[in-house]
């Protein structure tokens, strides 16, 4: 064995250094039992084995050790020890990167995004790979007694910082590209797209375009602004959509507890209108959000509840759908039936506020008969009588001003009366309902009292207002 070692030590200086045998040729300890090692005096264990950074400047160090059996295996042991030292240093770099990115991870989480930990693991891995390219072997030692080859590798702090910065820039640039695709995807829910934008906003300032390669911060910022506008609009629409569905849920719940048919029709109408508004705003809902219930099946059930089966059949026909007709649909659904259902659907449960005034021969007062007739007429439609001047109330104003003429009957017959004057009627309500009618108010000569003459005028006026309202709904 000594002869083999002598032969190896007789190589040129460059060969000896390459094989890592310099320390061995200088001094080798006697082998422990079972270990075939070169002979010679053993050197003391250096301090860097116990404390890899001992005496180090602004650098990172890693230490590795591998066993050998004889001089012939020293080269392989050295390579194995250096690989372990490099792995040890890589762990140090990874820990350093992880500590730096902890604050960033916290910011992203606060922004509403549970950041995937592998993103930061990727930064650490790339930083380690880049760092390993700048490693150099700073020390090595052969423990002849234990047959072990020790290696220490070194990385300067400047190289480590550059590697870390490069890794973060490259990783986050890639992450930004991925999140931009998600933010632009029309298949994802707006809330998920917004989270992608929040992450991009946090990562963008951390990317050094000079290191990241084919990356333009200006281009990303431009796309970010455009996407922010798109997603913001979608989020606003989604909030409105959810508020409409909440109104539907309230009305649908109230429908189950309604105490009268009038109340049932009113709550069914509110629930129906909310559903149709939701469909108009987002016909298929929003990506990533499941519909809370089958819209069409519920609409088909609500139309009869609202007293409008013909309108239900018409709605499905206009949608290009041919389901079974809603329950209670008449065989004939012509224009008069549709107009009556539209009117009833509009008035069901809606507050009705009215004023009726009469001025006869200069004496002004309330026109009680007109209000009584209107109450009966619109009560049949399900309106909430005496609801006050609420914002969603239907307001009716009707007034007459003139004189009651008297005519003596021929051949001693009783007196006859008629009203001559002006009638003014208005009917206003939500959704742009606005009817105004001014006309000559003249009744025929009737063998009734003067008071009953104004009652006949009230009957004619309410019939005229009723006809105008029907004509309005036939045009809708």
C-alpha positions as CSV (number, residue, x, y, z in Angstrom):
1,X,0.0,0.0,0.0
2,X,2.8,2.4,0.8
3,X,4.3,1.7,-2.6
4,X,1.0,2.5,-4.3
5,X,0.8,5.8,-2.4
6,X,4.4,6.7,-3.3
7,X,3.6,6.0,-6.9
8,X,0.5,8.4,-6.8
9,X,2.5,11.1,-4.9
10,X,5.2,10.9,-7.6
11,X,2.7,12.4,-10.1
12,X,3.1,16.0,-11.3
13,X,1.9,18.8,-9.0
14,X,-1.2,19.5,-11.1
15,X,-2.3,15.9,-11.0
16,X,-1.8,15.7,-7.2
17,X,-3.9,18.9,-6.7
18,X,-6.6,17.6,-9.1
19,X,-7.0,14.4,-7.2
20,X,-7.1,16.2,-3.9
21,X,-4.1,14.3,-2.5
22,X,-1.9,17.2,-1.4
23,X,-2.9,16.9,2.3
24,X,-2.6,13.2,2.1
25,X,0.9,13.3,0.7
26,X,1.9,15.8,3.3
27,X,0.7,13.7,6.2
28,X,-1.5,10.6,6.5
29,X,-2.5,9.0,9.7
30,X,-2.3,5.2,10.4
31,X,-5.6,3.5,9.5
32,X,-8.1,2.5,12.1
33,X,-9.0,-1.1,12.4
34,X,-10.8,-2.3,9.3
35,X,-9.8,0.8,7.3
36,X,-7.1,0.5,4.6
37,X,-5.6,4.0,4.6
38,X,-2.3,5.6,3.9
39,X,0.2,5.8,6.7
40,X,1.9,8.9,8.0
41,X,1.3,11.4,10.8
42,X,-2.3,12.5,11.3
43,X,-3.1,16.3,11.1
44,X,-5.4,18.0,13.6
45,X,-9.1,18.5,12.7
46,X,-9.5,22.0,11.4
47,X,-12.0,24.4,13.1
48,X,-14.2,24.8,10.0
49,X,-15.5,21.3,10.3
50,X,-17.2,22.1,13.6
51,X,-18.0,25.7,12.6
52,X,-18.2,26.0,8.8
53,X,-18.2,29.8,9.0
54,X,-15.3,30.2,11.5
55,X,-13.0,33.0,10.4
56,X,-15.2,33.6,7.3
57,X,-15.8,37.0,5.8
58,X,-19.0,38.0,4.1
59,X,-19.6,34.6,2.6
60,X,-21.8,31.5,2.8
61,X,-20.2,28.0,3.5
62,X,-21.2,24.4,3.1
63,X,-19.4,21.3,4.5
64,X,-19.5,17.7,3.3
65,X,-17.8,14.4,4.2
66,X,-17.4,11.1,2.5
67,X,-15.7,7.8,3.5
68,X,-12.9,6.1,1.6
69,X,-11.3,2.7,1.9
70,X,-7.9,3.2,0.4
71,X,-5.9,5.6,-1.6
72,X,-7.5,4.4,-4.8
73,X,-10.9,5.6,-3.6
74,X,-9.8,9.1,-2.5
75,X,-10.9,10.8,-5.8
76,X,-14.4,9.4,-5.6
77,X,-14.6,10.3,-1.9
78,X,-13.6,13.9,-2.6
79,X,-16.3,14.3,-5.3
80,X,-18.9,12.8,-3.0
81,X,-17.8,15.2,-0.2
82,X,-17.9,18.2,-2.5
83,X,-21.4,17.3,-3.7
84,X,-22.6,17.0,-0.1
85,X,-21.0,20.4,0.8
86,X,-22.7,21.9,-2.2
87,X,-26.1,20.5,-1.0
88,X,-25.4,21.8,2.5
89,X,-24.8,25.3,1.0
90,X,-27.9,25.0,-1.1
91,X,-29.9,24.5,2.1
92,X,-28.4,27.6,3.6
93,X,-29.3,29.6,0.5
94,X,-32.9,28.2,0.6
95,X,-33.3,29.2,4.2
96,X,-32.0,32.7,3.4
97,X,-34.4,33.1,0.5
98,X,-37.3,31.8,2.6
99,X,-36.7,34.3,5.3
100,X,-36.7,37.2,2.8
101,X,-39.9,36.1,1.1
102,X,-41.9,35.6,4.4
103,X,-42.9,39.3,4.4
104,X,-44.0,39.1,0.8
105,X,-46.1,36.0,1.5
106,X,-47.7,37.9,4.4
107,X,-48.6,40.8,2.1
108,X,-50.1,38.6,-0.5
109,X,-52.2,36.8,2.1
110,X,-53.4,40.1,3.4
111,X,-54.4,41.0,-0.2
112,X,-56.8,38.1,-0.1
113,X,-54.6,35.5,-1.8
114,X,-53.5,32.4,-0.1
115,X,-50.1,32.2,-1.8
116,X,-49.0,28.8,-2.9
117,X,-45.9,27.9,-0.9
118,X,-44.3,26.2,-3.9
119,X,-43.8,29.6,-5.5
120,X,-41.3,30.5,-2.8
121,X,-39.8,27.0,-2.8
122,X,-39.2,27.6,-6.5
123,X,-37.4,30.9,-5.7
124,X,-35.1,29.1,-3.2
125,X,-34.4,26.2,-5.7
126,X,-33.5,28.5,-8.5
127,X,-31.4,30.7,-6.2
128,X,-29.5,27.5,-5.1
129,X,-29.0,26.4,-8.7
130,X,-27.6,29.8,-9.6
131,X,-25.5,30.0,-6.5
132,X,-23.9,26.6,-7.2
133,X,-22.4,27.9,-10.4
134,X,-20.3,30.3,-8.4
135,X,-19.1,27.9,-5.7
136,X,-15.4,27.3,-5.1
137,X,-13.7,24.7,-2.8
138,X,-12.1,26.7,-0.1
139,X,-10.8,23.9,2.2
140,X,-10.4,20.1,2.4
141,X,-9.1,17.7,5.0
142,X,-8.4,14.0,5.1
143,X,-9.1,12.2,8.4
144,X,-6.8,9.3,8.0
145,X,-7.8,7.8,11.3
146,X,-11.5,7.7,10.3
147,X,-10.9,7.2,6.6
148,X,-13.0,10.3,5.8
149,X,-12.6,13.1,3.3
150,X,-13.9,16.5,4.3
151,X,-14.6,19.4,1.9
152,X,-15.7,23.0,2.6
153,X,-17.2,25.1,-0.3
154,X,-17.6,28.9,-0.3
155,X,-19.9,31.4,-2.0
156,X,-19.4,35.1,-1.6
157,X,-22.2,37.2,-0.2
158,X,-22.3,39.3,-3.5
159,X,-22.8,36.1,-5.5
160,X,-25.5,34.9,-3.1
161,X,-27.4,38.2,-3.2
162,X,-27.2,38.3,-7.0
163,X,-28.4,34.7,-7.3
164,X,-31.3,35.4,-4.9
165,X,-32.3,38.6,-6.8
166,X,-32.1,36.7,-10.1
167,X,-34.1,33.8,-8.8
168,X,-36.8,36.1,-7.4
169,X,-37.0,38.1,-10.6
170,X,-37.3,35.1,-12.9
171,X,-39.7,33.2,-10.7
172,X,-42.0,36.1,-10.0
173,X,-41.9,37.1,-13.7
174,X,-43.1,33.7,-14.6
175,X,-45.7,33.8,-11.8
176,X,-46.9,37.2,-13.1
177,X,-47.3,35.7,-16.6
178,X,-49.4,32.9,-15.2
179,X,-51.6,35.2,-13.1
180,X,-52.1,37.5,-16.1
181,X,-53.6,34.5,-18.0
182,X,-55.9,33.8,-15.0
183,X,-56.9,37.4,-14.7
184,X,-57.8,37.6,-18.4
185,X,-59.8,34.3,-18.4
186,X,-63.5,34.7,-19.0
187,X,-64.0,31.2,-17.6
188,X,-63.1,32.1,-14.1
189,X,-65.3,33.9,-11.5
190,X,-64.6,37.6,-11.2
191,X,-63.5,37.2,-7.6
192,X,-60.8,34.7,-8.6
193,X,-59.6,37.0,-11.4
194,X,-59.4,39.9,-8.9
195,X,-57.1,37.8,-6.6
196,X,-54.8,37.2,-9.5
197,X,-54.6,41.0,-10.1
198,X,-53.9,41.6,-6.4
199,X,-51.0,39.1,-6.6
200,X,-49.6,40.7,-9.7
201,X,-49.7,44.1,-8.1
202,X,-47.6,42.8,-5.1
203,X,-45.1,40.9,-7.3
204,X,-44.5,43.5,-10.0
205,X,-42.2,45.9,-8.0
206,X,-40.0,42.9,-7.1
207,X,-39.0,42.0,-10.6
208,X,-35.8,43.3,-12.1
209,X,-36.4,43.3,-15.8
210,X,-32.7,43.4,-16.6
211,X,-32.3,40.0,-14.8
212,X,-35.7,38.5,-15.6
213,X,-35.0,38.4,-19.3
214,X,-37.9,38.9,-21.7
215,X,-40.0,40.9,-19.3
216,X,-41.5,44.4,-19.6
217,X,-42.9,46.0,-16.5
218,X,-44.5,48.8,-18.5
219,X,-46.4,46.2,-20.7
220,X,-47.5,44.3,-17.6
221,X,-48.7,47.6,-15.9
222,X,-50.7,48.5,-19.0
223,X,-52.4,45.1,-19.2
224,X,-53.0,45.3,-15.4
225,X,-54.9,48.6,-15.7
226,X,-57.0,47.2,-18.6
227,X,-57.9,44.0,-16.7
228,X,-58.5,46.0,-13.5
229,X,-61.2,47.9,-15.3
230,X,-62.8,44.8,-16.8
231,X,-62.8,42.8,-13.6
232,X,-64.0,45.8,-11.6
233,X,-67.0,46.1,-13.9
234,X,-67.7,42.4,-13.6
235,X,-67.5,42.5,-9.8
236,X,-69.9,45.4,-9.7
237,X,-72.3,43.5,-11.9
238,X,-71.9,40.4,-9.7
239,X,-72.7,42.4,-6.6
240,X,-75.8,43.8,-8.2
241,X,-76.7,40.3,-9.4
242,X,-76.3,38.9,-5.9
243,X,-78.4,41.8,-4.4
244,X,-81.2,41.0,-6.9
245,X,-81.1,37.4,-6.0
246,X,-81.3,38.4,-2.3
247,X,-84.5,40.4,-3.1
248,X,-85.9,37.4,-4.9
249,X,-85.1,35.2,-1.9
250,X,-86.9,37.6,0.5
251,X,-90.0,37.8,-1.7
252,X,-90.1,34.0,-2.3
253,X,-89.9,33.5,1.5
254,X,-92.6,36.0,2.1
255,X,-94.8,34.2,-0.5
256,X,-94.9,31.1,1.7
257,X,-96.2,33.0,4.6
258,X,-98.7,35.2,2.8
259,X,-102.1,35.6,4.6
260,X,-104.2,36.4,1.5
261,X,-104.4,35.9,-2.2
262,X,-103.6,39.6,-2.7
263,X,-100.4,39.3,-0.7
264,X,-99.5,36.0,-2.5
265,X,-99.8,37.7,-5.9
266,X,-97.7,40.7,-4.7
267,X,-94.9,38.6,-3.3
268,X,-95.0,36.3,-6.3
269,X,-94.7,39.3,-8.6
270,X,-91.7,40.7,-6.7
271,X,-90.0,37.3,-6.7
272,X,-90.7,37.0,-10.4
273,X,-89.5,40.4,-11.4
274,X,-86.2,39.9,-9.4
275,X,-85.5,36.6,-11.2
276,X,-86.1,38.2,-14.6
277,X,-83.8,41.1,-13.7
278,X,-81.1,38.7,-12.6
279,X,-81.4,36.8,-15.9
280,X,-81.2,40.1,-17.9
281,X,-78.1,41.1,-16.0
282,X,-76.4,37.7,-16.3
283,X,-78.2,35.2,-18.5
284,X,-75.9,32.4,-17.4
285,X,-75.0,33.7,-14.0
286,X,-71.3,34.3,-13.4
287,X,-68.4,31.9,-14.2
288,X,-67.4,29.8,-11.2
289,X,-70.7,30.5,-9.4
290,X,-73.3,27.8,-9.4
291,X,-77.0,28.8,-9.8
292,X,-78.7,28.5,-6.4
293,X,-81.8,26.9,-8.0
294,X,-83.2,26.2,-11.5
295,X,-84.3,29.6,-12.7
296,X,-86.7,28.5,-15.4
297,X,-88.6,26.0,-13.3
298,X,-89.1,28.7,-10.6
299,X,-90.3,31.3,-13.1
300,X,-92.8,28.8,-14.5
301,X,-94.2,28.3,-11.0
302,X,-94.3,31.9,-10.1
303,X,-96.3,33.2,-13.1
304,X,-99.5,31.4,-12.0
305,X,-98.9,32.4,-8.4
306,X,-98.8,36.0,-9.6
307,X,-102.1,35.5,-11.5
308,X,-100.4,35.8,-14.9
309,X,-100.2,32.3,-16.6
310,X,-100.7,33.8,-20.1
311,X,-97.7,36.1,-19.6
312,X,-95.7,33.0,-18.4
313,X,-96.4,31.2,-21.6
314,X,-95.5,34.3,-23.6
315,X,-92.2,34.7,-21.7
316,X,-91.1,31.2,-22.5
317,X,-92.1,31.5,-26.1
318,X,-90.0,34.7,-26.4
319,X,-87.1,32.9,-24.9
320,X,-87.3,30.3,-27.6
321,X,-88.3,27.6,-25.1
322,X,-91.2,25.3,-25.3
323,X,-91.8,23.9,-21.8
324,X,-95.2,22.8,-20.6
325,X,-97.5,25.8,-20.2
326,X,-97.6,27.1,-16.6
327,X,-100.4,25.8,-14.5
328,X,-103.7,27.5,-15.0
329,X,-102.8,28.8,-18.5
330,X,-106.1,29.6,-20.4
331,X,-106.7,28.1,-23.7
332,X,-106.9,31.6,-25.2
333,X,-104.2,34.1,-24.4
334,X,-105.0,37.1,-26.7
335,X,-104.2,40.8,-26.3
336,X,-107.0,41.6,-23.8
337,X,-106.0,38.7,-21.5
338,X,-102.3,39.6,-21.7
339,X,-103.1,43.3,-21.0
340,X,-105.2,42.4,-18.0
341,X,-102.5,40.2,-16.6
342,X,-99.8,42.8,-17.1
343,X,-102.0,45.3,-15.3
344,X,-102.8,42.9,-12.4
345,X,-99.1,41.9,-12.2
346,X,-98.1,45.6,-12.0
347,X,-100.7,46.6,-9.4
348,X,-100.7,43.4,-7.2
349,X,-99.8,44.5,-3.7
350,X,-98.6,47.9,-4.8
351,X,-99.6,50.8,-2.6
352,X,-102.4,53.0,-4.0
353,X,-102.5,56.7,-3.1
354,X,-105.3,58.8,-4.5
355,X,-106.9,62.2,-4.2
356,X,-110.4,63.1,-5.5
357,X,-111.6,66.7,-5.6
358,X,-114.9,68.2,-6.8
359,X,-115.8,71.8,-7.4
360,X,-119.4,72.5,-8.2
361,X,-120.8,76.0,-8.6
362,X,-117.7,77.4,-6.9
363,X,-117.9,75.1,-3.9
364,X,-114.8,72.9,-3.5
365,X,-114.7,69.6,-1.6
366,X,-113.8,66.0,-1.6
367,X,-115.2,63.8,-4.3
368,X,-116.0,60.7,-2.2
369,X,-117.9,58.8,-4.9
370,X,-115.0,59.0,-7.3
371,X,-112.5,57.6,-4.7
372,X,-114.9,54.9,-3.6
373,X,-115.3,53.7,-7.2
374,X,-111.5,53.8,-7.8
375,X,-110.9,51.8,-4.6
376,X,-113.3,49.1,-5.7
377,X,-111.8,49.1,-9.3
378,X,-108.2,48.9,-8.3
379,X,-108.9,46.7,-5.3
380,X,-110.0,44.0,-7.7
381,X,-106.5,44.2,-9.2
382,X,-104.9,43.5,-5.9
383,X,-103.6,47.0,-5.2
384,X,-102.9,47.8,-1.5
385,X,-105.5,50.5,-0.8
386,X,-104.7,53.3,1.5
387,X,-101.0,52.6,1.2
388,X,-100.0,56.2,1.6
389,X,-97.6,58.2,-0.6
390,X,-94.8,55.6,-0.7
391,X,-92.1,55.8,-3.3
392,X,-93.4,52.7,-5.1
393,X,-97.0,53.8,-4.8
394,X,-99.4,54.3,-7.7
395,X,-100.8,57.8,-7.5
396,X,-104.2,58.8,-8.9
397,X,-105.5,62.3,-9.0
398,X,-109.0,63.0,-10.3
399,X,-110.9,66.2,-10.2
400,X,-113.9,67.8,-11.7
401,X,-114.8,71.5,-11.9
402,X,-118.0,73.0,-13.2
403,X,-121.7,73.4,-12.6
404,X,-124.9,71.2,-12.3
405,X,-127.5,72.5,-14.7
406,X,-131.3,72.0,-14.0
407,X,-134.0,71.6,-16.6
408,X,-137.7,71.4,-15.9
409,X,-139.4,68.4,-17.5
410,X,-142.1,68.8,-20.2
411,X,-145.8,68.7,-19.3
412,X,-145.0,69.1,-15.6
413,X,-142.5,66.2,-15.4
414,X,-139.8,66.3,-12.7
415,X,-136.6,68.3,-13.1
416,X,-133.6,66.8,-14.9
417,X,-130.0,67.5,-14.2
418,X,-126.6,67.3,-15.9
419,X,-123.0,68.3,-15.1
420,X,-121.1,70.7,-17.4
421,X,-117.4,71.4,-16.8
422,X,-113.9,69.9,-17.0
423,X,-112.4,66.7,-15.7
424,X,-108.7,66.2,-15.0
425,X,-107.3,62.7,-14.3
426,X,-103.7,61.5,-13.9
427,X,-102.3,58.0,-13.0
428,X,-98.6,57.8,-12.3
429,X,-96.5,54.9,-11.0
430,X,-93.1,53.3,-11.0
431,X,-91.5,52.0,-14.3
432,X,-92.6,55.1,-16.2
433,X,-96.3,54.7,-15.9
434,X,-97.8,58.2,-16.6
435,X,-101.3,58.7,-17.9
436,X,-102.8,62.2,-18.1
437,X,-106.3,63.0,-19.4
438,X,-108.1,66.3,-19.6
439,X,-111.6,66.4,-21.2
440,X,-115.0,68.0,-21.2
441,X,-117.1,66.6,-18.4
442,X,-120.7,66.6,-19.5
443,X,-123.4,64.1,-18.4
444,X,-126.7,63.6,-20.1
445,X,-129.9,64.9,-18.7
446,X,-131.1,62.6,-16.0
447,X,-134.1,62.4,-13.7
448,X,-131.9,62.3,-10.7
449,X,-130.8,64.7,-8.0
450,X,-127.9,67.2,-8.3
451,X,-125.8,65.1,-6.0
452,X,-126.4,61.9,-8.0
453,X,-125.4,63.8,-11.2
454,X,-121.9,64.2,-9.9
455,X,-122.0,60.5,-8.9
456,X,-122.8,59.6,-12.5
457,X,-119.9,61.8,-13.6
458,X,-117.6,59.9,-11.2
459,X,-118.7,56.6,-12.7
460,X,-118.0,57.8,-16.2
461,X,-114.6,59.3,-15.2
462,X,-113.4,56.1,-13.5
463,X,-114.5,53.9,-16.5
464,X,-112.6,56.2,-18.8
465,X,-109.5,56.0,-16.6
466,X,-109.9,52.2,-16.5
467,X,-110.0,52.0,-20.3
468,X,-106.9,54.2,-20.6
469,X,-105.0,51.9,-18.3
470,X,-106.0,48.8,-20.2
471,X,-105.0,50.5,-23.5
472,X,-101.6,51.3,-21.9
473,X,-100.9,47.7,-21.0
474,X,-102.0,46.4,-24.4
475,X,-99.2,48.5,-25.9
476,X,-96.5,47.2,-23.5
